Amino acid sequence: GGREEAVSSRDRGSDSDCLAQTPPLSKDTRLFLAEEFIAAYCRSDLARLGSLLSDDFRFDGPLCQASSKVEYLERLEADPPDPRSSYQLLHSYEQDGAVWLAYRFFKPGKSMLIAERCRFRGNKISEVTLVFDGEAFEGDD
């Protein structure tokens, strides 16, 4: 009918038929995926991390930058997270389809406050930006 034609003509210019047919993620799903990203990092679970990320994933932080999922995972394989790491979520919210998290990140003997923004494409995380003072770990003796 007319509605199907309108939808298909609107979607013709999209990057991928698969993405065009993927319904938008709910706010709760976006919040879950953003927190799961941190949890998988803390567990040093690179397979789980990879499953959360789009192929064109971008990462930007004070100590690491990557312009693809492959590059990000290769960096973590070369310098894996300490599996004794943990975090305490302090605040989370969603705005304009992006998720913002504030959390305290812990690794043995050290902690720091981190702000994180996650953006999404389809049902995957497409971009993560971390903000923290890389030289100011608390408890660094």
C-alpha positions in Angstrom: 0.0 0.0 0.0 0.9 3.7 0.1 2.6 3.4 3.5 5.0 0.7 2.4 6.0 2.7 -0.6 6.7 5.8 1.5 8.8 3.7 3.9 10.8 2.0 1.2 11.4 5.3 -0.7 12.6 6.9 2.5 15.0 4.1 3.2 16.6 3.9 -0.3 19.3 6.4 0.7 20.4 4.5 3.8 23.8 3.0 4.3 22.7 -0.6 4.5 19.4 -2.5 4.1 20.2 -4.3 7.4 20.6 -1.0 9.3 17.5 0.5 7.7 15.4 -2.4 8.9 16.9 -2.4 12.4 14.4 -0.8 14.8 15.8 1.9 17.1 17.0 0.7 20.4 15.0 1.5 23.5 16.5 3.8 26.1 16.8 0.9 28.5 18.6 -1.2 25.9 21.1 1.6 25.2 21.7 2.1 28.9 22.2 -1.7 29.3 24.7 -1.9 26.3 26.7 1.1 27.6 27.0 -0.5 31.1 27.8 -3.9 29.6 30.6 -2.3 27.6 32.2 -1.2 31.0 31.5 -4.6 32.6 33.1 -6.6 29.7 36.1 -4.3 29.8 36.5 -4.9 33.6 36.3 -8.7 33.0 38.8 -8.4 30.2 36.2 -10.2 28.1 37.3 -9.1 24.6 34.8 -11.5 22.8 31.9 -9.9 24.6 33.3 -6.4 23.9 33.6 -7.3 20.2 30.0 -8.5 20.1 28.8 -5.1 21.4 30.6 -2.9 18.8 29.8 -1.9 15.2 32.5 -2.7 12.6 33.1 1.1 12.2 33.4 1.6 16.0 35.4 4.6 17.1 37.1 5.0 20.5 38.5 8.2 21.9 40.1 8.5 25.3 43.1 10.2 26.9 45.2 7.0 26.7 43.9 5.3 23.6 42.3 6.1 20.3 41.0 3.6 17.7 39.1 4.1 14.4 37.6 0.6 14.0 36.4 -2.3 16.1 39.4 -4.4 14.9 41.9 -1.7 15.9 40.3 -1.2 19.3 40.3 -5.0 20.1 43.9 -5.3 18.8 45.0 -2.6 21.2 43.3 -4.4 24.1 44.8 -7.7 23.1 48.3 -6.1 23.2 47.6 -4.4 26.5 44.7 -6.2 28.2 42.6 -4.7 31.0 43.4 -6.1 34.5 40.7 -8.7 35.1 40.6 -7.5 38.8 39.3 -4.2 37.6 35.8 -3.1 38.7 33.6 0.0 38.5 30.8 1.7 40.5 28.2 3.4 38.4 27.4 6.8 39.8 25.0 8.2 37.3 23.6 7.4 33.9 21.3 9.1 31.5 20.2 9.1 27.8 20.0 12.2 25.7 19.4 12.4 21.9 20.1 8.7 21.5 23.5 8.8 23.2 24.1 7.4 26.7 26.2 9.2 29.3 27.7 7.4 32.2 29.7 8.6 35.2 31.5 5.9 37.2 34.4 5.3 39.5 36.9 2.8 37.9 39.0 0.7 40.2 42.1 -1.4 39.5 44.3 -2.8 42.2 45.4 0.1 44.5 44.0 2.8 42.2 40.8 4.5 41.3 39.6 7.3 39.1 36.4 9.1 38.1 35.4 8.6 34.4 32.7 10.2 32.2 31.7 8.1 29.2 29.5 8.8 26.2 28.3 6.0 24.0 26.6 6.5 20.6 24.8 3.7 18.7 24.2 2.6 15.1 21.7 -0.2 14.6 21.9 -2.4 17.6 25.6 -1.8 18.3 27.8 0.7 20.0 29.3 2.8 17.3 31.4 5.3 19.3 32.8 5.6 22.9 34.4 8.8 24.2 36.0 8.7 27.7 37.0 11.7 29.7 39.3 11.4 32.7 42.7 12.7 33.9 45.1 9.9 32.8 47.8 11.3 35.1 45.7 11.5 38.3 44.9 8.0 39.4 43.8 8.2 43.1 45.8 6.0 45.4 48.9 6.0 43.1 51.7 5.5 45.5 
